[in-house]
Amino acid sequence: ARSVASGTGMGLPAAVRERVAAVHRGSTLPERLRLYDGWAARYEQDVAALEYRAPHLAAASLAFAFPAPRAEARLLDVACGTGLVAWELHRRGFRCLHGVDGSAGMLERARSTGLYQELRLCVLGREPLPAPAEHYDAVTVVGALGEGQVPSTVLPELLRVTKPGGFLCLTTRSNPSNLRYKAELEAALGQLERSGAWQKLLAQEVEYWERATTEEESTQGTGYISGVVYIYQKCPVPHLEEG
């Protein structure tokens, strides 16, 4: 595997590596949203080059957990980007899709897919989701839970808009520069589980999540980074607020 791997991440076009690195670098949120706006037109080409498997893995996991029928179920795709997750959900029979994203440029691309019934601009972590409580049968956050992106403090807000008994599908990366964030996220996930807010159905570590953009980020020289898909189910019994 070593000979194949040695140049794997490096085999990516320099421009792709640079665009990916730019949005993951520790820039301010407005700056990062501007980068996403500018990236929207080439985003799908770039993630295809990265062999980014998260949308496929997340949708497959959610579909596996989700009781039929799917066509009527209302789903919220948070940080929906250009609609990669919507394509995967649509292929699996989900038809009622709403999306939110912090980038107007990304939302424009998502709108052009025709896969969403509703799309709204929302900067998660700064403002609440534009939805009433207990509105969705499932909520997905694929790819945005990472260092310098969506903070792990948003979990209660994701739970708020999920129906009791509804599902939440979340992903994060396990590459070195995201490990601190991943530990914070898992602590927050565990805390909500212990408080009885939801129960964990799945935490699946996936080795070949996407191609690494640098050798340092790659898992044991494979040229890829790993990631995780989590599926939680919101507990059907509303837990009483303290006090």
N, C-alpha and C positions, 0 to 999 in steps of 0.2 A: 504493500500500500504506500510505502514511503516514496517511491519514485513517482507514482501518480500524484501523490499528495504534495510533494515539495513545492510545486508551483501552482496548486489549485487556486488558492485565494488570489495569488499574484497573477493568475491567468485572466482575471477579470480586467476589462478595459479600465484604464486609469481614470477616465472620466466617471465611470460608474462608481469606482472605489471612492473617488473624491466626493461625489454627491451623497453617497451613503454616510461617509465619515462626517460630512458637514452637518447633517441633521442629527447625528448622534453626539456630536461634540457639545461641550457644555456652553451653548449659547443661551441668550435670554429667550423667553417664550415668544414674544412678538417676532424676534429675529427668526426663530425656528419655524413659526407659522408662515413667514414670508418665504423661507426656503422651500417649504412644502408647496406653497402656491406656485413657485417657480418650477418645482419638480413635477407637478401634476401631469404635464404633457408626456414626460418620458418615464414616469414612475413604473408603469406596467412592463415596459421593455427592460428597465433596470432590475426589477425584482425577478423577472424571468431569467435574466443572466445570473442572478444570485441563487436560482433554484429555491426560491422562498416557498416553503411548504406549509407554513402556518395556516393560511386560509383553508386549504384542503383538509389538514389534520383537525382543525377546530370544528369545521362543519361536519366532518365525518363523525367525530366524537359526540357532538351535540345530537346529531341525527340518531346515533346509536342509543343515547340516553332518553331521547324524547318519545313519549307515547304517541302513537298515531291517533287521529289524522293530523297532518302537518299543514295542510293548505289554509285552514282557518286560523291557525295560531299566529299571534301578533308578536313579531320579533323586533328588537331594537339593536341595531349594529352601531356600536359606539366607536368613534374614531374610524369611521367607515372608509376613509380614503377614497380611492377611485371606484370602489365597489367589488374588489376581489372576493371578499367574503360573501357578498350577495350572490355572485355567480355560483359559488359552491353550495350555498344554501338553496338557491333556486333549483339547482340540479337535483337536490335531494327532496324536492316537493314542498319547500317552504315558499309561500307566495305573498304573505302580508309583511313586507319589510319596511321598517323605518330606519333612517340613518342620521347620525349627527357627526360633525367633524369641526375642528377648529380652523380649517383652511378652506376659504371660499373657492380657491382654485381646484382643490380636490373634490369639493361638492359639485362643482360644475361638471367634472368628468363623471362622477357618480350619477348625476342627473341624466346624462346622455346615454346611460345603459338602459334606462327604462325599467330597471328592476325594483326601484323603491317607490312606495306609495307616498312617502313623505321624507323630505330631507331638511334638516335645520342646522344652522351654524351654532356651535356651542363649544366653548373652550372649557373642557372638563378640568375640574380642580379649581377653576375660578368662578364658575357659575353653575347653578343647578341644571339638571337635565330638563329640557322643555317637555315634560310629560307629567301627568298626574300620578299619584301613588298607585301601586298595584295595577299597572296598566298593561304590562307585557308578560307574555307566556315564557319568553326567554330573552336574555340580554347577552350580547357577545362583545368582548373587547379583545381584538386580535392584533397583536403587534405594538400596541401603544403603551402597554405597561412596562416601562423601562426607564433607566436612568435619564433624568432631565426631560422626560415626557409627561405621562400622566401619573400624578402621585398616588401612592397606595391608600391615601386618605379618602379616595373617591369611592371605596367599596360600599360604605353605608348608602351612598347616593344611588349606586347601581341596584342595591337591594330594595331601596325605597320604591323604585318604579317597576319592580318585579312582582308578579302575583304570588301569593302564598302557594307553595307547591311548584312554582315556576323554576326555570333553570338559568344558571349563569355559566357562560363559557369564557374563560380567560386564558391568555397565554403570556409567557414571558421568556426571555432568553437566558441561557446559562453560560454565556461567554464571560471571560474574566472581568471586563469592565462593567458588567451588569450584576455581578454577584452580590454586591452590597445592597443594591435595590431589591434583588430577588429575595434576600434574607429578610428585608423589611416587609416585603409583600407577603411572604409566607408567615411571618409573625402576625401580620394583620388578618390574614385568612384564618389562621388557627384561633385567634382571639374571638373572631366572629362565630367560629364553629363551637368553641367552648361556651359562648354566651347563648347558644341555642338559636342563632339567627338563620343558620343554614347547615346543611350536612354535605360532606365531601363525597362525591361519587367516583371521582377519577383524578389522579395526578400522574400523568403519563410523561416520562422523560423521553425525548426523541433525539437521537444522536445527530442525524443529518437534517438539521432544521433549515439551515441556509449556508451558502458559501461564506467563509470568513473573508473580510476585506484586508486583514493583515495576518501575518504568521502568529503574532502574539495572541490574537483572539481565537485562533483555531484550537479545536479540541485535540490534544495529543498528536499534532502534526497531520491531522486528516485533511486540513484545508476547509473544514466545515465548523460551524458552531452548533451547539446543541440548544434545545429549548424544552419547554414544558407546556402541556395542555392541562388545564384544571376544569373540571365540571363540578359545580355545586348546585344543590337544590335548596331553595328557600323553604324553611320549615313552615308547614301549613298553619301552625298555631301562632297567632300574633303574640309576640312577647311583650309583656306589660312594661311601660316606661317606669323607670325608678321614680320614687318620690310620690 
